[in-house]
Amino acid sequence: MTDSYKDQHFATRAIRAGHHRTHEGEHSEPMFLTSSYVFDSAEQAAARFAGDEAGNIYSRFTNPTVRTFEERLASLEGGESAVATSSGMSAILSTFMALFSAGDHIVSSRSIFGTTRVLFDKYLAKFGIETDYVALTNLEAWQAAIKPNTKALFLETPSNPMNDVADLAALSALAKAHDCLLIVDNCFCTPALQQPLSFGADIVVHSATKYIDGQGRCIGGAVVGNSQLVGEEVYGFLRTAGPTMSAFNAWTFLKGLETLDLRMNAHSSSALILAKWLDEQPNVSQVFYAGLENHPQHELAKQQQSAFGGIIAFEVKGGKEGAWKLVNATQMVSITGNLGDTKTTLTHPATTTHGRLTEEARAEAGITDGLLRISVGLESIEDIQADLQRGLDKL
Ligand SMILES: *Cc1c(COP(=O)(O)O)cnc(C)c1O
């Protein structure tokens, strides 16, 4: 795959990379809604199936619209290869099924998306892949958890919902020293704000459902890395097992990528204003946002990220009762578990996204009963503040 835009800037590649215009001269990327492809002759069909001739056969294997999305995302993350998947979870599943085997061991941050933890503990464990969990920011704990059969370190940074930031360069060095892969879920920042491969990560996984779509329409995911691990091995699993992305969803995500840079910067600047404002509210006991100078990894976040992203966690006074009062007093923001949308969303993690954790695991993750997570959308910041003010006034 040649990226003819590789010397261009991020915003340009996000708009133009990956589209190979057809003989119709279309300006916008075409949507190829076709499950299979026809051949000129029996000879050509045989050559395609034998792998002697490049080209499309069947959309579980390749689809031009999906390919455009993959090439564009690979370009944005700075990876040789990307494959698109039906969801963020299938991106993670496909990575682990393709690259690891029974008897392998994984060290994971304990601050990961809840369903990823279920995937590791309930399903990968069933196939003999064991996972141990450590605190994201404790480098000694990562080191101590590595065993002779450890094959990968897995993390999200910043973490959900507490916004802890991992030291990607240090963890990448640790992974290399122990012959492991560093796998980073880059959902919160997207390549617009952070490119983990440039800090030495081997693989980036995405839930495209969040900021890559950015407008809450489609479920999808992706895996990015080198052409061996991702282009051959993860791709091989995908075309065999089939959790591939549909052309329609790929087209929607392509449109999302075109505005990703603008949106992520707008989400980040609104979130920074809101975090500072929340920090001054008497009924807010603590704000967790890496853009605040009092955040323990503020300096690290400044080195690794070009901005701090759109997600803020904050704790209100009055525990669960206080948090629910605030949620119920809002009139505009959406009460939903999703994030990364133009619409601001508000979540009470302890009773929703993290409700299935034991009380002990929740405490370990810092998720108190008064904690709220807000995914700051692109509405006017004054209106978002006014809506939260309604809730804060009730406490
Ligand atoms: C949502 C999410 C996922 C899962 O993605 P789906 O598209 O819902 O399957 C994985 N990781 C993170 C960090 C997420 O926020």
The ligand as an ORCA input file, in Angstrom:
! r2SCAN-3c Opt
* xyz 0 1
  C     -16.340      1.644     23.873
  C     -14.953      1.185     24.123
  C     -14.513     -0.070     23.683
  C     -15.429     -1.046     22.980
  O     -15.827     -0.577     21.741
  P     -17.219     -1.002     21.036
  O     -17.148     -0.272     19.750
  O     -18.336     -0.592     21.938
  O     -17.164     -2.482     20.873
  C     -13.195     -0.431     23.914
  N     -12.355      0.402     24.569
  C     -12.747      1.607     25.011
  C     -11.774      2.480     25.728
  C     -14.057      2.041     24.814
  O     -14.440      3.239     25.282
*
